[in-house]
Amino acid sequence: MVELLGAGDQLVGRDETSASPEDVPVVTQAHQIEIEQALALEPSVVLVDELSGPPEAIDALANAGAKIVQVPAVWTLADIPARVTSIADGVGADQQTADALAQALTPQAQATATATSRVAFLYLRGPSAVYLLGGANTGADALIEAAGGMDVGAELGYDGFVPLTAEAIVQANPDVLLVMADGLESVGGIDGLIELPGIAQTTAGQERKVVVVDDRTLLSFGARTPALVQRLSQAFAAAG
């Protein structure tokens, strides 16, 4: 996003969820700052959000003279403008540029898919036996809606994530399962996914209609969001 604001030449480090620029070193593992690597870059501004840590690393960067800019988290498409504005302020971009970028990164609802594309977002972590069904306010529900689909978890009244039970997924009966790549791999791929309780009894499970998105892309709500929504729209339409 910093690049899109015209401040790419200011970047000296990035977190591992940022795909570009590739020649800028990564200074985090997940959301945890590798303090020695970050300090070695002598940054004057550090952009962090509520997930960034540990606090000692942020304090060390501040004590070294860096300005710490707290960037609001993004959980829905409606949160994008505030995040863009905060980053723009941090890197010295003007408000007009920030407004234009926020508009470009906030996709309009797609017409390719239809409301008959019933989508279940599943959060899967096989080794930990964590299997969750997404509902409203997960971030994925906003993307599904923007792509023209219907989030079946939200439709059933679930708020956030709930345990993935056979009863819940059979009642939802999605046409499409939306999963993250690492999560799908953790359960043994599509074959393993269909073996989870209730999945084989759904339309999506019977027809093996699974849309897989890179973990770093799905809920990043960044520069790749418009292209992701377009891709989801096309996938939902094909499955509907």
Buried (B, 14 or more C-beta within 10 A) or exposed (E): BBBBBBBBEBBBBBBBBBBEEEEBBBBBEEBBBBBEEBBEBEBEBBBBBEEBBEEEBBEBBEEBEBEBBBBBBBBBBEBBBBBBBBBBBBBEBEEEBBBBBBEBBBBEEBEBBEEEBBBBBBBBBBEEEBBBBBBBBBBBBBBBBBBBBBBBBBBBEBEEBBEBEBEBBBEBBBBBBBBBBBBBBBBEEBEBBBEBBBBBEBBBBEEEBBBBBEBBBBBBBBBBBBEBBBBBBBBBBEBB
